[in-house]
């Protein structure tokens, strides 16, 4: 625990902007966890007597065309975005680590086959692949998570492969193999711990992008289905229709989305600078 606090103090000292991003990420995580306590209204509670009301004491972010409290929906939207972002990132990083680790460690024909598959996948635009996967999987929160996770895994495997190629050439890996250790034991005991920093960096930088892509597909109508609140869905449905008459319907979800992406991006950049030994003196 003490080493964790030392690392956080070093991060705040060397990268104050990254520490601010970490504070934003932590705040969003707490909002997502305690959304039930923070939201003054139920997420789909309607009131036709209070439609399109401006921000006020009763409704901090105003109301939408059905009289639903926008603040409550933005708070619950943070839960959806964090859940989708974390779950999809776990899938993508896990699969990317397996592909990149095996490809970089064994090299040869396996590396050739896997990297050609990665090249073929990356030849298509990422957003197009997500929409194709969602069309095949059907609507639903689980489909969004799986589609986003698969779409990011192959690109992330390239970074993991590069880190594995570097670690593979170290003497302790050769010593492990010379001592009779199996490939699985060498990967688990020597390779995996030494590429962990790269995996953390990939995960932290991927989270913001995954949340942004989820908002994009929800904006296009392929993402999280209603009535679940999604920042992208809020921008798409009522946000565009009432943009001039009720601009708060677009402003607050858009600000929440921008803040989340900003927080994850600057935190990921700071972690990269701190964890990457090549950047220690920069």
C-alpha positions, -999 to +999 in steps of 0.1 A: +000+000+000+028+024+008+044+019-026+010+028-042+009+061-023+045+068-033+037+061-069+006+084-067+027+112-051+053+109-078+026+110-104+011+142-089+045+158-086+058+150-121+025+151-140+000+175-123-023+175-153-023+137-152-032+139-116-061+162-124-072+137-150-070+109-124-092+131-100-117+135-128-117+097-135-121+089-098-150+114-095-168+098-125-163+064-110-178+075-077-207+092-095-213+059-114-212+038-082-234+061-062-258+072-089-288+060-070-279+084-041-268+113-062-297+114-086-327+133-071-352+117-096-356+082-111-339+080-144-372+075-164-395+095-142-417+116-165-438+147-158-456+162-188-463+193-166-426+201-165-414+195-201-384+214-215-379+234-183-347+255-180-321+247-153-335+256-119-333+246-083-357+218-088-340+206-120-303+216-120-298+207-157-334+213-168-358+187-181-363+170-215-394+168-237-409+142-214-402+161-183-374+138-172-347+154-151-316+158-172-292+159-143-304+125-131-300+111-166-265+125-170-256+109-136-270+075-147-253+080-180-220+081-162-228+046-148-235+033-183-204+049-198-181+037-171-196+002-171-193-001-209-158+015-209-143-007-182-159-040-194-150-034-230-115-024-221-110-056-200-121-076-231-099-057-255-068-056-233-072-093-223-076-105-259-049-080-272-025-093-245-030-129-255-026-122-292+003-098-288+020-119-262+019-151-281+028-134-314+058-117-299+070-146-278+068-175-303+074-154-335+078-175-366+047-188-384+024-180-355+035-144-355+031-142-393-004-156-393-016-135-363-002-103-376-018-108-411-051-113-393-045-081-374-036-062-406-068-074-422-089-063-393-072-029-390-077-023-427-114-014-419-123+018-400-129+010-364-163+026-362-175+007-392-164-026-376-182-017-344-214-011-363-210-043-383-205-063-351-235-046-334-256-055-365-246-091-361-249-093-324-282-073-321-291-045-297-283-046-260-257-034-235-238-067-237-236-065-275-221-030-272-195-042-247-185-072-268-184-052-301-162-024-286-139-050-269-133-069-301-129-038-322-100-025-300-082-057-292-063-062-325-049-027-325-038-030-289-021-063-296+005-044-317+017-025-287+017-056-265+036-075-292+063-048-293+068-050-256+069-088-257+096-087-284+118-065-262+113-087-231+119-119-250+155-109-258+164-104-221+188-128-205+164-140-178+140-153-204+168-173-221+179-185-186+144-197-178+142-217-210+177-231-205+167-242-170+140-264-185+110-241-178+080-246-201+068-219-224+037-213-203+058-209-171+082-185-188+053-164-201+036-164-167+066-158-145+090-137-166+072-122-197+039-112-183+052-092-152+076-073-175+049-062-200+025-052-172+034-015-175+026-016-212-007-033-205-016-006-179-008+021-204-028+006-231-058+001-208-057+036-195-054+053-229-081+029-243-108+037-218-114+073-230-115+062-266-139+033-259-163+057-241-161+081-270-169+053-295-198+041-274-212+076-275-207+077-312-225+045-319-253+054-295-256+088-313-260+069-345-287+046-330-267+014-328-255+016-292-271+014-258-309+010-264-334+032-247-347+037-221-312+033-206-296+067-205-264+072-226-246+104-232-244+097-269-281+087-271-291+119-252-271+140-277-288+121-306-324+120-298-337+151-280-303+169-282-305+175-319-343+179-321-344+207-294-309+221-299-322+257-304-352+256-281-335+237-252-298+238-256-292+223-222-302+189-235-270+189-256-247+210-234-247+189-202-243+154-218-217+168-242-197+184-213-199+151-193-186+132-223-158+157-230-148+157-193-146+119-192-125+116-224-102+144-212-097+127-178-088+093-193-066+108-220-044+129-197-043+102-171-032+077-198-005+101-211+008+106-175+009+069-168+028+063-200+054+090-191+059+076-156+058+039-163+078+039-195+115+037-185+125+054-218+107+085-207+120+087-171+142+117-178+118+136-199 
